[in-house]
Amino acid sequence: MKAIETFQLPTAAKVNYINAEYGLKSWLLTKDHKRIALLYLGSISFFFFIGGLYAMFIRLELLTPQGDLLSSATYNKVFTQHGIIMIFFFLIPSIPATLGNFLVPMMIGAKDLAFPRINLLSWYIYLLGGLITIYALLAGGVDTGWTFYAPYSTTFSNSYVIAAGLGIFVSGFSSILTGLNFIVTIHTMRAPGMTWFRLPLFIWAHYATSLVMVLGTPVVAITILLLAFERLAHVGIFDPAAGGDPVLFQHLFWFYSHPAVYIMVLPSMGVVSELIANFSRKNIFGYKFVAFSSLAIAVFGFLVWGHHLFVASQSVYAGMIFSFLSFAVAIPSAIKVFNWTATLYKGSISYDTPMLYALGFIGLFTIGGMTGLFLASLAIDVHVSDTYFIVAHFHYIMVGGALFGYLGGLHYWWPKISGRMYPEGWGRFSALVIFVGFNLTFLPQFVAGYLGMPRRYHAYPPEFQVFNVLSSAGASILGFGLLIPAIYLVWSMRYGKHADANPWHLPGLEWRTASPPPTENFLVTPVVTWEAYEFAPPKEMQVVGKFRDEVEGSRQ
């Protein structure tokens, strides 16, 4: 591979994908994957803001034990709507729909995704699902919890269950189309020389995520249809009074919703693999292990849904099998964490803003993963089920994982997306504030949950107040920290320093086109002659834990 300094990098052109066309119509009818990524970026930011408002009301209510801000009925709607918005309209589409849409074609040397019109359609479907869900929230809200457990959701709830379910059902097609587009693009549109084992790990992660999207999303879609059908026709699918089985709903729901955790986390793992290798200036340790562990996580994700039913009427033998499988699913995740750590060893580490988010991801995901092993144990799970221990665990996995990966990737590729640099000092400061605020919010919830504080209650015994005050204080810090990048990234689009084509001096294909890129990504189709993350010649890649001068010294 040529040294990156000698590679002829393109200079910024006056015409790029942002200003190639003007007018609202040019954006609403665009087939450019990069513009569609920006449409998604604006949309999910809007939903993130709404979900954050609901979170603020939850933390304000829980400041005092009495439940004196919101009534129990209102509180039920608030935490339900927080979960629905954050999971289905922010966490699941966050990285694939924005960074994935923007980068998958560029990182494999393609001019666009395989189906540009379907890509635009997926954004409109996402928007339609979001609008239907917002209608349900404004019309009266939903109080079933984001899991829609039957028979309460099918028979007893008087809230807008069908409208909210319809919104989620519609948005699911957006996930299916995006996943299908990525799979076809990665299979058929790689540049000459871009073999499977030269693909960036970001692409491997999105390939595995796309498989889960395409195979898992139809299951939850059918489940929501059955729920709506029972609610309208009063047939006995899930209602035990009519001969149905409410546990069947849990099986169907979690068969999708546990793999959905990996739809949120796997793309973040792909981002972190990029950041760890590139900001430690070192070839990724065990490339094939990290790549195949993404596929292993996608496969194992479909085999562990039953650990959500340990306290339901599931047989002890089924519980033991799901417990074993839940321990096993930690292995491919542990492989990733080990390989990231080995990559950092004796690397030339730069503590830029994206790297701070990557290191924060490793810490938070490790805490979430280790507490997941607690929950895989039948005995402990029975004790902490439906307590704040569960709330803390899934926030460490899904929010600490997906959000930190999303913010790390957004900062890393922001020069490519916008053609501008953000203020590095503010970036590092906000990363530290978010990390501190996140831990102060959710660490106390582990303790409160283990001591027995149940979730989903607007009032609680006074002995738990200190933990809730700490959580609410942490949430304030977290909210402040998240506001900072929202301000300086928007500011940088007009006033930031112009970014070079390759501001980080890295070998990836996306850094070999202008910033911002032209509409067609590459003026000439690139030919790939180097390995992924090639920071040293291939012979030196085999020497683990040594610097280049040490290797050459030993040869002499």
C-alpha positions in Angstrom: 0.0 0.0 0.0 1.2 3.5 -0.7 1.8 5.7 2.3 -1.3 7.7 2.8 0.7 10.9 2.5 1.8 10.1 -1.0 -1.7 9.1 -2.2 -3.1 11.8 -4.4 -6.0 13.2 -2.4 -8.7 15.2 -4.1 -9.1 18.9 -3.3 -12.5 20.2 -2.2 -14.7 20.9 -5.2 -17.1 23.8 -5.3 -19.9 21.4 -6.3 -20.6 18.5 -3.9 -23.6 16.5 -2.8 -24.9 19.2 -0.5 -25.0 22.0 -3.1 -25.4 20.0 -6.3 -29.1 21.0 -6.4 -31.1 23.6 -4.5 -34.6 23.7 -3.3 -36.9 21.7 -1.0 -38.0 19.5 -3.9 -34.4 18.4 -4.7 -34.1 17.1 -1.1 -37.5 15.5 -0.8 -37.1 13.6 -4.2 -33.4 12.9 -3.9 -32.0 9.4 -4.6 -28.5 10.3 -3.3 -27.8 8.1 -0.3 -25.8 10.9 1.4 -28.7 13.3 1.3 -31.1 10.6 2.5 -28.7 10.0 5.4 -29.1 13.7 6.3 -32.9 13.5 6.1 -32.7 10.6 8.5 -30.3 12.5 10.8 -32.7 15.4 11.1 -35.7 13.0 11.7 -34.1 10.9 14.4 -32.7 14.0 16.1 -36.3 15.2 16.3 -37.5 12.0 17.9 -34.6 11.9 20.2 -35.6 15.3 21.5 -39.2 14.1 22.1 -38.0 10.9 23.9 -35.6 13.1 26.0 -38.5 15.3 27.1 -40.4 12.2 28.3 -37.3 11.1 30.2 -37.1 14.5 31.9 -40.7 14.1 33.2 -39.8 10.6 34.5 -36.8 11.8 36.4 -38.7 14.8 37.8 -41.6 12.6 39.0 -39.1 10.2 40.7 -37.3 13.0 42.6 -39.8 12.5 45.5 -41.4 9.3 46.8 -45.0 10.5 46.9 -45.7 10.6 43.2 -46.9 14.2 43.4 -46.0 15.6 39.9 -47.9 13.1 37.7 -50.8 10.8 38.4 -50.2 7.1 38.1 -52.2 7.0 34.8 -50.1 9.9 33.3 -46.9 8.4 34.5 -47.8 5.1 32.8 -48.2 6.9 29.5 -45.0 8.9 30.0 -42.7 6.0 30.5 -44.4 4.0 27.8 -44.1 6.8 25.2 -40.4 7.4 26.3 -39.7 3.7 25.5 -41.6 3.6 22.2 -40.0 6.8 20.8 -36.5 6.0 21.9 -36.4 2.4 20.9 -38.3 2.3 17.6 -37.6 5.8 16.3 -34.1 6.6 17.6 -32.0 3.6 18.8 -32.9 1.1 16.1 -32.5 3.4 13.1 -29.8 5.7 14.6 -26.6 4.4 13.1 -27.8 2.2 10.2 -30.1 4.9 8.8 -27.7 7.8 9.2 -24.0 6.7 9.2 -24.8 3.4 7.5 -26.7 5.1 4.7 -24.0 7.7 4.2 -20.9 5.4 4.4 -21.7 1.9 3.2 -21.4 2.8 -0.5 -18.4 4.9 0.0 -16.5 2.4 2.2 -16.9 -0.3 -0.5 -16.2 2.0 -3.4 -19.7 2.2 -4.8 -21.5 5.2 -6.2 -24.8 4.6 -4.3 -26.8 1.9 -2.7 -28.3 -0.9 -4.9 -31.8 0.5 -4.8 -31.8 4.3 -4.4 -35.5 4.8 -4.9 -36.2 2.1 -2.2 -33.8 3.9 0.0 -35.8 7.2 -0.3 -39.0 5.2 0.2 -37.6 3.8 3.5 -37.3 7.3 4.9 -40.8 8.2 3.9 -42.1 5.0 5.5 -40.1 5.8 8.7 -41.6 9.3 8.7 -45.1 8.0 8.2 -44.7 5.5 11.1 -43.4 8.3 13.3 -46.3 10.6 12.4 -48.9 7.9 13.2 -47.2 7.3 16.5 -47.1 11.0 17.4 -50.8 11.1 16.6 -51.4 8.3 19.1 -49.3 10.3 21.7 -51.2 13.6 21.1 -54.6 12.0 20.9 -54.4 10.4 24.4 -51.2 8.4 24.7 -50.4 4.7 25.4 -50.1 3.2 28.8 -49.2 -0.5 28.1 -45.4 -0.1 28.4 -43.3 -0.3 25.3 -43.6 -4.1 25.3 -47.5 -4.0 24.8 -47.9 -7.1 27.0 -51.2 -9.0 26.6 -53.9 -9.3 27.8 -53.7 -5.8 29.2 -53.0 -4.3 25.8 -55.5 -6.4 24.0 -58.5 -6.3 26.4 -58.2 -3.8 29.2 -56.2 -0.7 28.1 -58.4 2.3 27.1 -55.5 4.1 25.5 -54.5 4.4 21.8 -52.8 1.0 21.5 -53.8 0.3 17.9 -52.6 3.7 16.6 -49.2 3.3 18.4 -48.9 -0.3 17.2 -49.7 0.8 13.6 -47.0 3.4 13.8 -44.4 0.8 14.9 -45.8 -1.7 12.3 -45.3 0.8 9.5 -41.8 1.9 10.6 -40.7 -1.7 10.6 -40.9 -1.8 6.8 -38.3 1.0 6.8 -35.9 -1.3 8.7 -36.6 -4.2 6.3 -36.0 -2.1 3.2 -32.8 -0.6 4.6 -31.5 -4.0 5.6 -32.3 -5.5 2.2 -30.6 -2.6 0.5 -27.4 -3.0 2.5 -27.2 -6.7 2.0 -27.6 -6.4 -1.8 -25.2 -3.5 -2.0 -22.5 -5.3 0.0 -22.8 -8.4 -2.0 -22.9 -6.9 -5.5 -21.3 -3.4 -5.6 -17.9 -3.7 -4.0 -15.1 -2.0 -5.9 -12.5 -4.1 -7.7 -10.1 -5.6 -5.2 -12.5 -5.1 -2.2 -12.7 -8.7 -1.1 -14.8 -9.8 1.9 -11.7 -9.8 4.1 -10.7 -6.3 3.0 -14.1 -4.9 4.1 -14.0 -2.4 7.0 -15.4 -3.9 10.2 -18.1 -1.2 10.0 -19.4 -3.0 6.9 -19.3 -6.4 8.6 -21.3 -5.0 11.5 -23.9 -3.5 9.2 -24.1 -6.7 7.2 -24.9 -8.7 10.3 -27.4 -6.0 11.5 -29.1 -6.1 8.1 -29.7 -9.9 8.4 -31.4 -9.3 11.8 -33.5 -6.5 10.4 -34.7 -8.6 7.4 -35.3 -11.8 9.4 -36.6 -10.4 12.7 -38.7 -7.4 11.9 -41.5 -9.4 10.2 -42.0 -11.3 13.4 -42.8 -8.2 15.5 -45.0 -6.9 12.6 -47.1 -10.0 12.6 -47.3 -9.9 16.4 -48.6 -6.3 16.4 -51.1 -7.3 13.7 -52.4 -10.2 15.9 -52.6 -7.8 18.9 -54.7 -5.3 16.9 -56.9 -8.1 15.5 -57.6 -9.5 19.0 -58.3 -6.0 20.3 -60.8 -5.3 17.4 -62.4 -8.8 17.0 -62.0 -10.1 20.6 -60.8 -13.5 19.4 -58.8 -15.7 21.8 -55.1 -15.4 20.6 -53.6 -13.9 23.7 -56.6 -13.5 26.0 -56.8 -16.5 28.5 -60.4 -15.7 29.1 -61.1 -16.6 25.5 -58.8 -19.5 25.3 -55.7 -17.6 24.3 -52.2 -17.6 25.8 -50.6 -14.3 27.0 -47.2 -16.0 27.2 -47.4 -16.7 23.4 -47.3 -12.9 23.0 -44.2 -12.7 25.0 -42.5 -15.4 23.0 -43.4 -13.7 19.7 -42.5 -10.2 20.9 -39.1 -11.1 22.4 -38.2 -13.3 19.4 -37.8 -10.0 17.6 -37.1 -7.6 20.5 -34.0 -9.4 21.8 -32.3 -9.5 18.4 -33.4 -5.8 18.1 -31.0 -5.1 21.0 -28.3 -6.2 18.5 -29.8 -4.0 15.8 -29.0 -1.2 18.2 -25.6 -2.4 19.4 -23.9 -4.1 16.4 -23.6 -1.0 14.3 -22.0 0.8 17.3 -19.5 -2.1 17.6 -18.7 -1.5 13.9 -18.1 2.2 14.6 -15.9 1.4 17.7 -13.8 -1.1 15.6 -13.0 1.7 13.2 -12.2 4.2 15.9 -10.0 1.9 18.0 -7.9 0.8 15.0 -7.6 4.2 13.5 -7.0 6.3 16.6 -4.4 3.9 17.9 -2.7 3.7 14.5 -2.6 0.0 14.6 -3.8 -2.9 12.6 -6.9 -4.4 14.2 -6.0 -7.4 16.3 -7.7 -10.5 15.0 -9.6 -9.0 12.1 -11.4 -12.2 11.1 -12.4 -12.9 14.7 -14.0 -9.5 15.1 -15.7 -9.8 11.7 -17.2 -13.3 12.4 -18.1 -12.4 15.9 -20.6 -9.9 14.4 -22.3 -12.7 12.5 -22.2 -14.9 15.6 -23.9 -12.2 17.6 -26.6 -12.0 14.9 -27.2 -15.8 15.0 -27.1 -16.1 18.8 -29.4 -13.1 19.2 -32.2 -15.3 17.8 -31.7 -18.1 20.3 -31.9 -16.3 23.7 -35.3 -14.6 23.7 -36.6 -17.0 26.5 -34.5 -15.3 29.2 -37.2 -12.6 29.2 -39.6 -15.3 30.3 -37.8 -16.7 33.4 -40.6 -15.5 35.6 -43.4 -16.4 33.2 -45.0 -19.9 33.0 -42.0 -21.3 31.2 -40.7 -24.8 32.1 -37.6 -25.1 34.2 -35.9 -27.1 31.5 -36.5 -24.3 28.9 -35.3 -21.8 31.4 -32.0 -23.8 31.9 -31.4 -24.0 28.1 -32.1 -20.2 27.6 -29.9 -19.5 30.6 -27.0 -21.4 29.0 -27.5 -19.8 25.7 -27.6 -16.3 27.3 -24.2 -17.0 28.8 -23.0 -18.2 25.4 -24.1 -15.0 23.6 -21.6 -13.1 25.8 -18.7 -14.9 24.1 -18.6 -13.1 20.7 -19.1 -9.8 22.5 -16.2 -10.6 24.8 -14.1 -11.5 21.7 -14.7 -7.9 20.4 -13.8 -6.3 23.7 -10.7 -8.4 24.0 -9.6 -7.6 20.5 -10.2 -3.9 20.9 -8.1 -4.0 24.1 -5.3 -5.9 22.3 -5.4 -3.4 19.5 -4.9 -0.6 21.9 -1.9 -2.3 23.5 1.3 -0.3 22.6 -0.7 1.6 20.0 0.0 5.3 19.2 -3.3 6.4 20.8 -4.8 9.8 20.0 -7.4 11.0 22.5 -9.6 12.9 20.0 -13.3 13.2 20.6 -14.3 10.1 18.6 -11.8 8.0 20.5 -13.2 9.2 23.9 -16.6 8.0 22.8 -15.1 4.7 21.7 -13.4 4.2 25.1 -16.6 5.2 26.9 -18.5 2.7 24.8 -16.1 -0.1 25.9 -16.5 0.8 29.6 -20.3 1.1 29.5 -20.9 -1.9 27.3 -18.7 -4.0 29.6 -20.7 -3.0 32.6 -23.9 -3.7 30.7 -22.6 -7.1 29.5 -21.4 -8.2 32.9 -24.7 -7.3 34.5 -26.3 -9.3 31.6 -24.6 -12.3 32.9 -26.3 -11.7 36.3 -29.6 -11.7 34.5 -28.8 -14.9 32.5 -28.6 -16.7 35.9 -32.1 -18.0 36.8 -31.8 -17.4 40.5 -30.6 -13.8 40.3 -33.0 -12.9 37.5 -36.0 -14.0 39.5 -34.8 -11.7 42.3 -34.2 -8.6 40.2 -36.9 -9.1 37.5 -39.1 -6.0 37.1 -36.8 -3.9 39.3 -34.6 -0.9 38.4 -31.7 -3.3 38.0 -33.2 -4.3 34.7 -33.7 -0.6 33.8 -30.0 0.2 34.5 -28.8 -2.9 32.6 -30.6 -2.2 29.4 -29.7 1.5 29.4 -26.1 0.5 29.8 -26.4 -1.8 26.8 -28.7 0.1 24.5 -28.1 3.7 25.4 -24.5 3.5 26.6 -23.8 1.3 23.7 -25.9 2.7 20.8 -25.7 6.3 21.9 -21.9 6.4 22.5 -21.3 4.6 19.2 -23.6 6.9 17.4 -21.9 10.1 18.8 -18.4 8.7 18.3 -19.2 7.9 14.6 -21.0 11.2 14.1 -17.9 13.1 15.3 -15.5 10.9 13.4 -17.2 11.2 10.0 -18.5 14.8 10.6 -15.7 16.3 8.5 -16.7 14.0 5.6 -20.4 14.6 6.1 -20.3 18.4 6.4 -16.9 19.3 5.0 -16.2 21.2 8.3 -14.3 20.5 11.5 -16.0 20.9 14.9 -14.3 22.6 17.9 -12.2 19.8 19.4 -12.0 21.3 22.9 -15.8 21.4 23.1 -16.0 17.9 21.7 -13.8 16.4 24.4 -15.5 18.4 27.1 -19.0 17.2 26.1 -17.8 13.6 25.8 -16.6 13.6 29.4 -19.8 15.4 30.6 -22.0 12.8 28.9 -19.9 9.9 30.3 -20.1 11.3 33.9 -23.8 12.1 33.6 -24.7 8.7 32.2 -23.0 6.8 35.0 -24.4 9.1 37.7 -27.9 8.5 36.2 -27.8 4.7 35.9 -25.3 3.3 38.4 -27.5 4.1 41.4 -30.4 2.3 39.7 -28.4 -1.0 39.9 -28.3 -0.6 43.7 -31.9 0.5 44.0 -33.1 -2.4 41.9 -31.0 -5.0 43.8 -32.5 -3.7 47.0 -36.0 -4.2 45.5 -37.3 -1.0 44.0 -39.8 -2.0 41.3 -39.8 -0.3 37.9 -42.9 1.4 36.3 -44.2 2.8 39.6 -44.7 6.6 40.0 -44.5 6.3 43.9 -42.0 4.3 45.9 -40.8 3.7 49.5 -38.8 6.7 51.0 -35.7 4.6 51.5 -35.1 4.7 47.7 -35.2 8.5 47.4 -31.4 9.0 47.6 -30.8 6.8 44.6 -33.5 8.6 42.6 -32.1 12.0 43.5 -28.7 10.9 42.3 -30.3 9.5 39.1 -32.2 12.7 38.4 -29.1 14.8 39.0 -27.1 12.6 36.6 -29.9 12.9 34.0 -29.6 16.7 34.2 -25.8 16.5 33.6 -26.4 14.0 30.8 -29.0 16.3 29.1 -26.6 19.2 29.4 -23.8 17.2 27.9 -26.0 16.1 24.9 -27.1 19.7 24.3 -23.4 20.8 23.7 -22.7 18.7 20.6 -26.1 19.6 19.2 -25.1 23.3 19.3 -21.5 23.1 18.1 -22.2 20.6 15.3 -24.8 22.9 13.9 -22.5 25.9 14.5 -19.6 24.1 12.6 -21.7 23.7 9.5 -21.3 27.4 8.8 -18.3 28.6 10.9 -16.2 25.5 11.3 -12.8 25.2 9.7 -12.8 23.6 6.2 -11.9 19.9 6.5 -9.4 18.2 4.2 -10.3 15.1 2.3 -8.5 13.0 4.9 -8.3 15.0 8.1 -7.4 11.9 10.2 -4.8 10.6 7.7 -6.3 7.2 7.4 -6.3 4.5 4.7 -10.1 3.9 4.3 -11.8 4.5 0.9 -14.2 7.1 2.3 -11.1 9.3 3.1 -10.0 9.1 -0.6 -12.7 11.3 -1.9 -13.4 15.0 -1.3 -15.0 16.5 1.8 -17.9 16.8 1.4 -18.0 14.1 -1.4 -19.4 14.7 -4.9 -22.8 13.2 -5.7 -21.2 10.1 -7.3 -18.8 9.6 -4.4 -15.8 8.8 -6.7 -15.0 10.4 -10.0 -13.2 7.1 -11.0 -14.1 3.7 -9.5 -11.3 3.0 -7.1 -9.2 -0.2 -7.2 -8.4 -1.6 -3.8 -4.9 -3.0 -3.4 -4.5 -2.8 0.4 -5.8 -4.6 3.4 -8.2 -3.2 5.9 -6.5 -1.0 8.5 -3.1 -1.4 6.9 -0.9 0.7 9.1 2.1 -1.5 8.7 3.5 -3.8 5.9 1.9 -7.3 6.0 5.1 -9.0 7.4 5.1 -6.7 10.4 1.4 -7.2 10.9 2.2 -10.7 12.2 4.3 -9.3 15.0 1.9 -8.7 17.9 2.7 -6.0 20.5 5.9 -4.6 18.9 6.6 -1.2 17.3 8.0 -1.0 13.9 11.5 0.1 15.1 11.6 -2.8 17.5 10.8 -5.2 14.7 13.5 -3.8 12.5 16.0 -3.7 15.3 15.4 -7.4 16.0 16.0 -8.2 12.3 19.4 -6.5 12.4 
